[in-house]
Structure formats: structure tokens, C-alpha cells
Amino acid sequence: MVSTQSLHTRAHTIIPGGCHTYAKGDDQYPANAPRFLERGSGCHVWDPDGNEYIEYGMGLRAVTLGHAYPSVVEAAYRAMQAGNNFTRPSPLEVESAEELLGLLPAADMVKFAKNGSDATTAAVKVARAVTGRDLVAICGDQPFFSTDDWFIGTTPMPAGIPRAILDLTVRFRYNDIASVDAMFTAHPGQIACVVLEAATAVEPQEGFLPQLRERCTAAGALLVFDEMITGFRWHLHAAQGEYGVAPDLSTFGKGIANGFSLSALVGRREFMECGGLRTDGERVFLLSTTHGAEQPSLAAGLETMRIYQREPVIETLYARGDRLRAGVSQAAVAHGVAEYFTVAGRSCNLIFLTRDQDGQRSQPFRTLFMQEIIRRGVIGPSFVISYSHTEDDVDRTIEAVDAALAVYARALADGVERHLEGPSVKPVFRPRV
């Protein structure tokens, strides 16, 4: 049997960072975290050494139903048996497109791809093509939109991106319509699109999204919603359905296929058709990926969407999240750390915030909390729930949190370093190791 340590050494020898996703790296977890997870069922996962954990985060929020969800796996398996990919479109492409568009009243057309970055970058390309403008406006308070240069150039890790690209992205503040007005005033007739998540852990203030919609229309810029997280969590009809604001374009991924690799760009026909065959204008090379219509992922997506419509998935995410929020908050009060450890966000997508003795956001205290819940059989960089989390799973999690917060309270009194078993976790976006 290959040891986990040997596997870890081999990984860092041949893979930069030891894994293929920054958010899964060693620097994102405490020293006692399992270095690998090799299988999962529902909300439970196992490492190569046989240790079992209740998992949150669920594949970076991509697994909304649960790991190895039977009917989704079966749908993908049946599709795989019929062949993964063909030289012409398959009926499954049409069925999947119709199913998704049926959930999004403001969208007329869709193109599928394999990851969210490609879909969101395609939205930017469409916006630039139809407006004839170069600038892209992003919400500067939100963490991630794409691996492509137009976004990564705005982060603390812009190495390798030409200066000319960096200058083509501008920012505004969430829930600050004045900053939007100032941005449009500073760049009249130059902004192709405004890209944002309709909500994160912070909810839109009353009127902000409708006003943003109005400002984009008036300025001739396209409004693009990144629904990677909000889609298939906030509402059956996504954040645009929850808030009643129709974007021109929107992008989906993560929960759309319960962890299978599938993403989508959807939007109004007048914009999407510029990448099609029914346009009199200059064509746009929109999205064309070898694996965008790969059959198993489309089948998994189709089954996932149907499950959402026939079962109370969204309602369960909220109910379990409510239970978890209440229990964790009660534990924080009981240990006298409610000022230093808090839960934020919608119940379907909870995060936890850690603060030090001075009330400042703290990565060492985040590390300590994660270390202590891992010690008690719970792993998660957040409290993102899935349809497979039962009330018993949530209650066991609350017990682990209660014990972890007892340690947290001691660390506030005598110093966090005395309780850490290894280095502190670090932000993904940083210029130095």
C-alpha cells in the first residue's frame, strides 16, 4: 500500500503546488488536514488511510446534491455507455439546453462548456463584440471571476499578464451605486459590460440591482451575472429569479451538474446569436470546446436539473443551513466568542469568519478552527451544505464546532500560536509564497 506521505511527495514533485486547484492546496488547510480525499458518498468523504469526515465546501460548492449521487451517476453511466463524444451534435445537447433555459425566463440561448472561467470570458467577448468597446467593469469586492487575463490581472498575482491587458479592466463597489455612476462618468462610452455576482455572503441592498440594471441599459453596457455559486443554490431560477433582475448574459457552473464538469453561458438571443449562424453581423468565436458537449456531463446536468424540479433541494439546503447556523451561533455564545467567531451568508451557502483578540480578521484563528473541527471528523473551508447533509450530520458538526470553539476561547486568552500544530493558512491570491 502506498503511503500518504509518499503520494504527497510525488504530487509536489510533478504538480506545481501539489494539486490542480489552488483552493485545494496545502496552504489552504491546517497541518492535520487529510492530504488527499479518495472517495465520497453523500456528504461523507474518506482519505486514503480510511479516515472518514463530514465534508463542507463540497467540491468548491460544485456538489450540491452529494457525492456519487445515485441517479446522477446512473445517468452519466448510461450516457457513457452510448459514447462520450461525437463528430456531430447529439439530441442530449438540445434536451439539456431546453431544460436549463426552462429554468431561466430571461435567457433565450445557451452554450455549454467545461469550466466557469471559459463561460465568463465568453460573456466578456460577446459584450465587447456587440458594443464595440474594450473596457470590462468588475465588482472589486468579489473574489473571483475567471482564470483569464482580464480578471487575474486585477489580483495580487498579475505576473505574466501584459500591462495593456491590465488597463482594460475597471472596478466598482458592491451595493454602492455611486461608485457605478462614477465609473461610467470616468469612462463614457467605453465600458462593454459590468460583471458581478448578484450576491455573495453580502446581500444586495434594496434597489441596488435594479439601479445597476438601469445604469447599464442607459450606458449601453451589458449586465453579466456570474451565477456559478448562486445558481442551483439561491433559488430554482437562480439569483436572477430570486431578485427579479434580468441580466443580458449570465454564466453557470459548479452545481449545474452536481460536480461533473459542465458550465454554461446563457443570454438574450440578440447577443448570443452573434456566435451562431443566423446573424448578418460579424461573427464572434463564442465558445467552441472539444468537450463542451461531452455526453456524461450533459446527462449528469440534465438529471441534476430534473431532481431540482421534482424534489425539495433548495428548501432542504436552506433548512439544514438554518439548523447549522443556529447551532454554531449558540456554541459561539456559550463559549464567549460570539464577537470573534461568526457565521455569515445565506443558509444555503454559509461561511465562517474568524477574528483575533483585536477583532481583526485572522488567518491563524481560521487555521485553528479548521484544525480543531478536522480533529473531530469535520472538514470544510466553509459551512456550505448539500442536499445529502442530514439533521444528524448537522448535529454532529455542531458538536465538533462546540468543542473547537472551546479551544478557540483558550487561544484568545493565551495566544493562538500555542495551539497551532503547523503554519497558518494563507490567501490564494498573494504575490509571494
KOLMAR-431719 format. One record per residue (C-alpha): z, y, x; residue in one letter. Coordinates in steps of 0.001 Angstrom, whole numbers, plus 524288, in hexadecimal, padded with zeros to 5 digits. Example, Ala and Ser with C-alpha at 12.3 -4.5 7.8 and 13.67 -1.06 7.14 Angstrom:
% KOLMAR-431719
+-------+-------+-------+-----+
:    c3 :    c2 :    c1 : res :
+-------+-------+-------+-----+
: 81E78 : 7EE6C : 8300C :   A :
: 81BE4 : 7FBDC : 83566 :   S :
+-------+-------+-------+-----+
END
This chain:
% KOLMAR-431719
+-------+-------+-------+-----+
:    c3 :    c2 :    c1 : res :
+-------+-------+-------+-----+
: 80000 : 80000 : 80000 :   M :
: 7FC1D : 80D59 : 80554 :   V :
: 807B8 : 81680 : 806DD :   S :
: 807DA : 8239C : 8001B :   T :
: 80A4B : 82A37 : 80D3B :   Q :
: 7FE3F : 823CD : 81304 :   S :
: 7F630 : 82815 : 80750 :   L :
: 7FB6C : 835E3 : 808B5 :   H :
: 7F7D9 : 8366B : 8171B :   T :
: 7EA39 : 8315C : 81461 :   R :
: 7E84D : 83B48 : 80979 :   A :
: 7EB7C : 846E4 : 81224 :   H :
: 7E2CD : 84166 : 81CDF :   T :
: 7D68E : 8410D : 8149F :   I :
: 7D8FB : 84AA4 : 80964 :   I :
: 7DC17 : 85910 : 80BC4 :   P :
: 7E9A1 : 85B11 : 8061D :   G :
: 7EAF1 : 84C9C : 8032D :   G :
: 7E547 : 84D8D : 7F578 :   C :
: 7D99A : 85309 : 7EE39 :   H :
: 7E0C6 : 85CD6 : 7E599 :   T :
: 7E952 : 8677E : 7EB79 :   Y :
: 7F2EB : 866FD : 7E033 :   A :
: 7F5EB : 858BC : 7E367 :   K :
: 7F8DF : 85B4E : 7F1CC :   G :
: 8054A : 8585F : 7F957 :   D :
: 80861 : 866E6 : 7F9F6 :   D :
: 8097D : 8673B : 7EB20 :   Q :
: 81455 : 85D1A : 7EA1A :   Y :
: 821B8 : 85A80 : 7F007 :   P :
: 823B0 : 85099 : 7FADB :   A :
: 8288F : 845F1 : 7F1A5 :   N :
: 81C97 : 84682 : 7E8D5 :   A :
: 81434 : 83A47 : 7E83D :   P :
: 8090D : 83C47 : 7F1BF :   R :
: 7FF9F : 834F5 : 7E90B :   F :
: 7FED0 : 830DA : 7DADB :   L :
: 7F689 : 824DD : 7D88B :   E :
: 7F727 : 82258 : 7C9FB :   R :
: 7FBAC : 82814 : 7BD29 :   G :
: 7FDCC : 82445 : 7AF11 :   S :
: 800B2 : 82E6C : 7A4CE :   G :
: 809A8 : 8383C : 7AB67 :   C :
: 80EEC : 82E80 : 7B56F :   H :
: 80994 : 82D08 : 7C338 :   V :
: 80C54 : 823F9 : 7CE9B :   W :
: 80B43 : 825FB : 7DD37 :   D :
: 8065F : 81B60 : 7E690 :   P :
: 8146A : 81728 : 7E913 :   D :
: 816B1 : 81431 : 7DAB2 :   G :
: 81F18 : 82008 : 7D781 :   N :
: 81D48 : 824DE : 7C990 :   E :
: 81DA7 : 832F5 : 7C508 :   Y :
: 81C27 : 83AA1 : 7B880 :   I :
: 81131 : 84403 : 7BBC9 :   E :
: 80ED9 : 8520D : 7B7D9 :   Y :
: 80362 : 85A39 : 7BBFD :   G :
: 7FB06 : 84EAE : 7B7C0 :   M :
: 7EFDF : 84F58 : 7C16C :   G :
: 7F020 : 85E2E : 7C299 :   L :
: 7F0A2 : 85F2B : 7B3AC :   R :
: 7E46F : 856CD : 7B21E :   A :
: 7EB08 : 84B01 : 7ABED :   V :
: 7EF1D : 84FB6 : 79E7C :   T :
: 7EFD1 : 842A8 : 79772 :   L :
: 7F5CB : 83A7A : 7A250 :   G :
: 7F192 : 8325F : 7ADE3 :   H :
: 7E88B : 826ED : 7AAEC :   A :
: 7E87A : 82A62 : 79C79 :   Y :
: 7E336 : 81DC3 : 7966C :   P :
: 7D89A : 82288 : 78D34 :   S :
: 7D389 : 82C77 : 79716 :   V :
: 7D2F3 : 8223A : 7A1C3 :   V :
: 7CC28 : 818E4 : 79879 :   E :
: 7C20A : 82322 : 794BD :   A :
: 7BF29 : 825FD : 7A308 :   A :
: 7BE63 : 8176E : 7A5FD :   Y :
: 7B4A9 : 814F2 : 79B18 :   R :
: 7AC40 : 82024 : 79FE9 :   A :
: 7ACFD : 81B2A : 7ADCC :   M :
: 7A832 : 80DDA : 7A999 :   Q :
: 79C0B : 81460 : 7A406 :   A :
: 79920 : 81B84 : 7B0C6 :   G :
: 79EFB : 8277E : 7B72F :   N :
: 79367 : 83091 : 7B885 :   N :
: 7851A : 830F8 : 7B498 :   F :
: 778CF : 8389A : 7B7DB :   T :
: 7780C : 83E5C : 7AA1D :   R :
: 78286 : 84386 : 7A0DA :   P :
: 78A8B : 839D6 : 79910 :   S :
: 78EA9 : 83ACD : 78AB2 :   P :
: 79CAE : 83BED : 78F8F :   L :
: 79984 : 84949 : 7952F :   E :
: 795B6 : 84E36 : 787B8 :   V :
: 7A153 : 847EA : 780E5 :   E :
: 7AAF8 : 84D86 : 78AA9 :   S :
: 7A4ED : 85B0E : 789E2 :   A :
: 7A561 : 85B0F : 77B0F :   E :
: 7B389 : 85682 : 77B03 :   E :
: 7B7F5 : 8614C : 78436 :   L :
: 7B059 : 86C03 : 77D63 :   L :
: 7B604 : 86775 : 77073 :   G :
: 7C354 : 86B65 : 775A3 :   L :
: 7BED8 : 878D6 : 77A36 :   L :
: 7B91E : 88112 : 76F39 :   P :
: 7B567 : 88C45 : 7784A :   A :
: 7AD07 : 883A4 : 7812F :   A :
: 79F01 : 87F6A : 77EA2 :   D :
: 79B35 : 877E7 : 78AD6 :   M :
: 7A192 : 8703B : 795D0 :   V :
: 79E63 : 86B21 : 7A363 :   K :
: 7A6E8 : 86083 : 7A951 :   F :
: 7AAAC : 85F70 : 7B79D :   A :
: 7B507 : 8588B : 7BFA2 :   K :
: 7BED4 : 8630A : 7C391 :   N :
: 7C3C9 : 86FD7 : 7BE65 :   G :
: 7BFAB : 87806 : 7CA00 :   S :
: 7B156 : 874D3 : 7C7D2 :   D :
: 7B23E : 87821 : 7B963 :   A :
: 7B903 : 88531 : 7BBA6 :   T :
: 7AFBB : 888EC : 7C68C :   T :
: 7A46D : 885B9 : 7BD69 :   A :
: 7AA51 : 88F1E : 7B37E :   A :
: 7AA7A : 899B3 : 7BDDE :   V :
: 79C47 : 896D6 : 7C143 :   K :
: 79819 : 897B2 : 7B306 :   V :
: 79F52 : 8A482 : 7B163 :   A :
: 798DF : 8AA5D : 7BD5D :   R :
: 78B82 : 8A5BA : 7B8EC :   A :
: 78C2F : 8AAF3 : 7AB0F :   V :
: 7927B : 8B7EC : 7AEC0 :   T :
: 78B3A : 8BA78 : 7BB74 :   G :
: 79842 : 8BE2F : 7C197 :   R :
: 79F48 : 8B927 : 7CDAE :   D :
: 7ADD8 : 8BBBB : 7CBF7 :   L :
: 7B72C : 8B1A4 : 7C67D :   V :
: 7C464 : 8B5C5 : 7C11C :   A :
: 7CF9D : 8AC16 : 7C1CA :   I :
: 7DD8A : 8AC94 : 7BCF0 :   C :
: 7E52B : 8AF0B : 7C96A :   G :
: 7F1D5 : 8A98D : 7C3CF :   D :
: 7EC5E : 89BEB : 7C1E4 :   Q :
: 7EC2F : 891D1 : 7CCB5 :   P :
: 7DF2E : 88ABE : 7CCD6 :   F :
: 7D160 : 88B2D : 7C76E :   F :
: 7C83C : 8844C : 7D0E5 :   S :
: 7C67B : 87EA2 : 7DE72 :   T :
: 7BA70 : 88725 : 7E001 :   D :
: 7B99D : 8932F : 7E887 :   D :
: 7B9F4 : 89D2B : 7DD89 :   W :
: 7C7FE : 8991A : 7DAAE :   F :
: 7CD74 : 89360 : 7E75C :   I :
: 7C9D1 : 8A020 : 7EDFF :   G :
: 7D467 : 8A6CB : 7E5EF :   T :
: 7DF37 : 89D99 : 7EAA9 :   T :
: 7E730 : 89DC6 : 7F74B :   P :
: 7DDBD : 8935F : 7FC7F :   M :
: 7D085 : 89A80 : 7FD36 :   P :
: 7CC8B : 89507 : 80A84 :   A :
: 7BE2F : 89182 : 80B19 :   G :
: 7BA12 : 89A47 : 7FFD2 :   I :
: 7B0DC : 8A5A6 : 802F5 :   P :
: 7B5E9 : 8B36A : 800E8 :   R :
: 7AA9E : 8B644 : 7F7CE :   A :
: 7AF74 : 8AB9D : 7EE96 :   I :
: 7BD83 : 8B095 : 7EEE8 :   L :
: 7B92B : 8BDEC : 7EA2C :   D :
: 7B2DD : 8B866 : 7DDDA :   L :
: 7BF8B : 8B488 : 7D709 :   T :
: 7C8CF : 8BE75 : 7D104 :   V :
: 7D5C1 : 8BC78 : 7CA0E :   R :
: 7DD65 : 8C0D5 : 7BE37 :   F :
: 7EB2F : 8BE02 : 7B977 :   R :
: 7EEAD : 8B4D2 : 7AE70 :   Y :
: 7F437 : 8BB5F : 7A240 :   N :
: 7F090 : 8C88E : 7A814 :   D :
: 7E50A : 8CE15 : 7A09E :   I :
: 7E646 : 8DAB3 : 7A854 :   A :
: 7E2E5 : 8D346 : 7B4B6 :   S :
: 7D6EA : 8CDD2 : 7ADC4 :   V :
: 7D2C5 : 8DB81 : 7A9C9 :   D :
: 7D4E1 : 8E079 : 7B79E :   A :
: 7CCB9 : 8D552 : 7BD07 :   M :
: 7C13E : 8D7F6 : 7B3FF :   F :
: 7C23C : 8E67F : 7B6F7 :   T :
: 7C22B : 8E401 : 7C59A :   A :
: 7B648 : 8DB18 : 7C49C :   H :
: 7ADD8 : 8E04E : 7B978 :   P :
: 7A2AB : 8D74D : 7B5D4 :   G :
: 7A59D : 8CE29 : 7C141 :   Q :
: 7AE79 : 8C37C : 7BBD9 :   I :
: 7A776 : 8B744 : 7B758 :   A :
: 7B314 : 8B00C : 7B1BC :   C :
: 7C1B9 : 8AFDD : 7AFF6 :   V :
: 7C7FF : 8A2C4 : 7B32A :   V :
: 7D5C0 : 89EDA : 7AF40 :   L :
: 7DE5B : 89496 : 7A940 :   E :
: 7E1B1 : 8991F : 79B8B :   A :
: 7EFC7 : 8957B : 79E82 :   A :
: 7F7F1 : 88EDE : 7A8F6 :   T :
: 806BA : 88E43 : 7A92A :   A :
: 80569 : 89C57 : 7A499 :   V :
: 800B2 : 89E6D : 796B1 :   E :
: 7F711 : 8A933 : 79343 :   P :
: 7FD90 : 8B530 : 78D9B :   Q :
: 7F971 : 8B8C9 : 77FF2 :   E :
: 7EC1E : 8BF0D : 78049 :   G :
: 7E905 : 8BC57 : 78E90 :   F :
: 7DEA1 : 8B1E5 : 78CB6 :   L :
: 7D7E5 : 8B8B4 : 7812F :   P :
: 7D7BC : 8C562 : 788F5 :   Q :
: 7D250 : 8BE51 : 794C6 :   L :
: 7C7AE : 8B89B : 78C0F :   R :
: 7C46E : 8C650 : 78751 :   E :
: 7C421 : 8CC01 : 7950B :   R :
: 7BAE7 : 8C16F : 799F9 :   C :
: 7B1AF : 8C349 : 78E8C :   T :
: 7B1A1 : 8D207 : 7905E :   A :
: 7AF28 : 8D0D4 : 79F03 :   A :
: 7A4A4 : 8C67D : 79D9D :   G :
: 7AC75 : 8BC76 : 7A550 :   A :
: 7AE27 : 8AE51 : 7A131 :   L :
: 7BBC4 : 8A965 : 79E09 :   L :
: 7BE8F : 89C2B : 7A456 :   V :
: 7CA78 : 893F4 : 7A0F0 :   F :
: 7CEE1 : 889E7 : 7AAD5 :   D :
: 7D452 : 87F6D : 7A1B5 :   E :
: 7D6D6 : 8750B : 7ABFF :   M :
: 7E54B : 874C0 : 7A88B :   I :
: 7E5D9 : 87ACF : 79B09 :   T :
: 7DAFE : 87209 : 795ED :   G :
: 7E074 : 8658F : 79008 :   F :
: 7EE69 : 86AA6 : 79112 :   R :
: 7F000 : 87794 : 789E8 :   W :
: 7E8B0 : 8743B : 77D86 :   H :
: 7DE8B : 86A90 : 77890 :   L :
: 7D4D9 : 875C6 : 77948 :   H :
: 7D9DA : 87A5E : 7868F :   A :
: 7DFC0 : 8879A : 789D1 :   A :
: 7D448 : 88E88 : 7838C :   Q :
: 7D805 : 887DC : 776D7 :   G :
: 7E676 : 88A81 : 778A4 :   E :
: 7E49B : 89910 : 77AEF :   Y :
: 7D892 : 89B39 : 77294 :   G :
: 7D095 : 8A1A4 : 77D4D :   V :
: 7C2CF : 89CC7 : 78011 :   A :
: 7BE3D : 89D2E : 78E41 :   P :
: 7AFE0 : 89DAD : 791CC :   D :
: 7B194 : 8921D : 79AEF :   L :
: 7BCDB : 888D5 : 79D83 :   S :
: 7BF83 : 87DAA : 7A6B7 :   T :
: 7C6D8 : 870ED : 7A4D2 :   F :
: 7CB58 : 86599 : 7AD33 :   G :
: 7D819 : 85E82 : 7B003 :   K :
: 7DC94 : 8595F : 7A2C1 :   G :
: 7CEE8 : 85875 : 79D03 :   I :
: 7CDC9 : 84A38 : 7A171 :   A :
: 7DBF5 : 8468C : 7A431 :   N :
: 7DA60 : 84701 : 7B2EA :   G :
: 7CC85 : 841D3 : 7B3ED :   F :
: 7C3A6 : 84B0A : 7BB5B :   S :
: 7BD58 : 853B5 : 7B12A :   L :
: 7BC27 : 8624C : 7AF57 :   S :
: 7B435 : 86AF7 : 7A673 :   A :
: 7AE5D : 8786E : 7A567 :   L :
: 7ACCA : 87C97 : 7973A :   V :
: 7A7ED : 88929 : 79164 :   G :
: 79F5D : 890E2 : 78861 :   R :
: 79150 : 88C53 : 78754 :   R :
: 78B72 : 8993D : 78BC2 :   E :
: 79231 : 897B8 : 798EA :   F :
: 791F4 : 8890F : 79AD8 :   M :
: 78380 : 887B7 : 7979B :   E :
: 78009 : 88F7C : 7A3CF :   C :
: 78230 : 882B7 : 7AB06 :   G :
: 779FB : 87AF1 : 7A17F :   G :
: 76BC2 : 8791E : 79DA6 :   L :
: 76B56 : 88217 : 791E2 :   R :
: 76BCF : 88F6A : 79833 :   T :
: 761A5 : 899F0 : 79A88 :   D :
: 769CF : 89FE6 : 7A569 :   G :
: 76BCF : 89C1E : 7B382 :   E :
: 7724A : 88ECA : 7B41D :   R :
: 77FA5 : 88CCD : 7BA1E :   V :
: 78314 : 880BD : 7C1E9 :   F :
: 78F09 : 87E97 : 7B99B :   L :
: 79598 : 87170 : 7BBB0 :   L :
: 78E54 : 8659C : 7C0B9 :   S :
: 796E4 : 85B27 : 7C6A6 :   T :
: 7939A : 84D04 : 7C989 :   T :
: 7A037 : 8484F : 7C36F :   H :
: 7A1F4 : 8527B : 7B8C1 :   G :
: 79D83 : 848D7 : 7AE5E :   A :
: 7A3A3 : 83CC7 : 7B489 :   E :
: 7A5FB : 83396 : 7A932 :   Q :
: 7B410 : 82EE5 : 7AAF6 :   P :
: 7B978 : 83CBC : 7ABD0 :   S :
: 7B1AA : 8414A : 7A002 :   L :
: 7B683 : 83594 : 7985C :   A :
: 7C46C : 8386D : 79C88 :   A :
: 7C2A1 : 84689 : 7985F :   G :
: 7BCF8 : 842D5 : 78B3E :   L :
: 7C828 : 83978 : 78865 :   E :
: 7D238 : 8437D : 78CE1 :   T :
: 7CCAA : 84DBF : 783BD :   M :
: 7CCC4 : 8442A : 77879 :   R :
: 7DAE5 : 84060 : 77B2F :   I :
: 7DEAC : 84EB5 : 77A7A :   Y :
: 7D89B : 84F93 : 76D0D :   Q :
: 7DE67 : 84340 : 76747 :   R :
: 7EBF3 : 84371 : 76D76 :   E :
: 7F681 : 84E02 : 76EA6 :   P :
: 7F475 : 85030 : 77D2F :   V :
: 7F667 : 85EE3 : 77DA3 :   I :
: 80217 : 85E55 : 77470 :   E :
: 8086F : 853E1 : 77CE7 :   T :
: 8066C : 85BA0 : 7895B :   L :
: 80DA1 : 86704 : 78335 :   Y :
: 8186B : 85E9C : 77D54 :   A :
: 81B5E : 8574C : 789F8 :   R :
: 81A8B : 863FB : 79192 :   G :
: 82413 : 86A81 : 7883E :   D :
: 82DA7 : 85F58 : 78A54 :   R :
: 82C3B : 86042 : 79911 :   L :
: 82DA8 : 86F01 : 79957 :   R :
: 839FD : 86E8B : 79130 :   A :
: 84060 : 863E9 : 79954 :   G :
: 83D1B : 86A22 : 7A663 :   V :
: 841A7 : 87779 : 7A1D2 :   S :
: 84E7E : 871BC : 79D12 :   Q :
: 8508F : 86B13 : 7AA2F :   A :
: 84E1B : 877E0 : 7B157 :   A :
: 85841 : 87EC1 : 7A902 :   V :
: 86209 : 873A9 : 7AAD1 :   A :
: 8610E : 874B3 : 7B99C :   H :
: 86161 : 88383 : 7B9CA :   G :
: 853B4 : 884D2 : 7BF88 :   V :
: 84C3C : 88A22 : 7B3CB :   A :
: 84989 : 896C4 : 7BB3F :   E :
: 843C0 : 88F34 : 7C695 :   Y :
: 83C8D : 883E1 : 7C045 :   F :
: 8342B : 88644 : 7B45C :   T :
: 82963 : 87FB2 : 7ACA2 :   V :
: 81D96 : 887CD : 7A8BE :   A :
: 810C0 : 88666 : 7A1A3 :   G :
: 80C64 : 87FB8 : 79546 :   R :
: 8135E : 87327 : 79204 :   S :
: 8069A : 86BC4 : 793DB :   C :
: 8056A : 870F0 : 7A1C1 :   N :
: 812DD : 87404 : 7A75C :   L :
: 815BA : 8787A : 7B525 :   I :
: 822B5 : 87A91 : 7BBE4 :   F :
: 8268E : 88683 : 7C3D1 :   L :
: 8306C : 885F9 : 7CEE4 :   T :
: 83801 : 89192 : 7D437 :   R :
: 84180 : 89365 : 7DF66 :   D :
: 84ECD : 89A0D : 7DFD5 :   Q :
: 8482A : 8A768 : 7DF72 :   D :
: 8400F : 8A3F6 : 7D39D :   G :
: 83372 : 8A339 : 7DB81 :   Q :
: 82943 : 89889 : 7D950 :   R :
: 82C47 : 88DFD : 7E33F :   S :
: 8240C : 88318 : 7E8F7 :   Q :
: 82FE6 : 87CBD : 7EFAD :   P :
: 836F1 : 87BC8 : 7E29B :   F :
: 82A8A : 87696 : 7DC69 :   R :
: 82A4E : 86C44 : 7E707 :   T :
: 8387E : 868D5 : 7E4A5 :   L :
: 836A0 : 8673A : 7D60D :   F :
: 82AA5 : 85E99 : 7D7BD :   M :
: 831CC : 856BA : 7E218 :   Q :
: 83D24 : 8540F : 7D906 :   E :
: 8352E : 8501B : 7CD1E :   I :
: 82CC2 : 8472F : 7D591 :   I :
: 83951 : 840DB : 7DA59 :   R :
: 83BFF : 83DC8 : 7CC09 :   R :
: 82EA6 : 83865 : 7C8A5 :   G :
: 8274C : 84462 : 7C3CE :   V :
: 81BCE : 84A7B : 7CB00 :   I :
: 814FB : 85707 : 7C74A :   G :
: 81188 : 86470 : 7CC72 :   P :
: 81338 : 86925 : 7BE75 :   S :
: 8177D : 86413 : 7B138 :   F :
: 809CF : 861BF : 7ABE3 :   V :
: 80B2D : 857D5 : 7A10F :   I :
: 80198 : 84D84 : 79C39 :   S :
: 7FF7E : 84670 : 78F5F :   Y :
: 8057D : 83A58 : 795B5 :   S :
: 812A2 : 84085 : 798D9 :   H :
: 81C40 : 83AA9 : 78F2B :   T :
: 82913 : 84093 : 78AC4 :   E :
: 82FD5 : 836D3 : 793A8 :   D :
: 827A1 : 83B60 : 79F4B :   D :
: 82B47 : 8495F : 79C4A :   V :
: 839A8 : 8460B : 79AEC :   D :
: 83998 : 83EC2 : 7A7E0 :   R :
: 83314 : 84A94 : 7ADF9 :   T :
: 83D9F : 8538C : 7A89C :   I :
: 847FD : 84AAC : 7AEA5 :   E :
: 8411F : 84B9E : 7BBD4 :   A :
: 84025 : 85A59 : 7BA8D :   V :
: 84E81 : 85B5A : 7B6FF :   D :
: 85270 : 8543E : 7C36E :   A :
: 848BE : 85C1C : 7CB91 :   A :
: 84E12 : 868F8 : 7C68C :   L :
: 85BBF : 86501 : 7CA98 :   A :
: 85680 : 86477 : 7D88E :   V :
: 84F3F : 8713E : 7D63C :   Y :
: 85C02 : 877CC : 7D286 :   A :
: 86287 : 8730C : 7DF09 :   R :
: 856F0 : 877E1 : 7E700 :   A :
: 8584D : 88569 : 7E10B :   L :
: 8665E : 88566 : 7E5C5 :   A :
: 864EF : 87FE9 : 7F37D :   D :
: 85699 : 8818F : 7F71C :   G :
: 84A69 : 87A0F : 7F35F :   V :
: 84763 : 875AA : 8014C :   E :
: 85375 : 86CFA : 80166 :   R :
: 84DB6 : 86508 : 7F646 :   H :
: 83F60 : 863C8 : 7FA29 :   L :
: 83AAB : 8573C : 80073 :   E :
: 82E7E : 85D40 : 8066D :   G :
: 8262F : 8698E : 806D5 :   P :
: 82433 : 87270 : 7FB40 :   S :
: 817E2 : 8719F : 7F320 :   V :
: 80DFE : 87C7E : 7F510 :   K :
: 803B8 : 88392 : 7ECEC :   P :
: 7F633 : 87D77 : 7ED41 :   V :
: 7EFBF : 88A85 : 7F00B :   F :
: 7F4DF : 88EFF : 7FD41 :   R :
: 7ED79 : 892E7 : 8099F :   P :
: 7F5CE : 88B32 : 81341 :   R :
: 7FB48 : 87D60 : 81327 :   V :
+-------+-------+-------+-----+
END
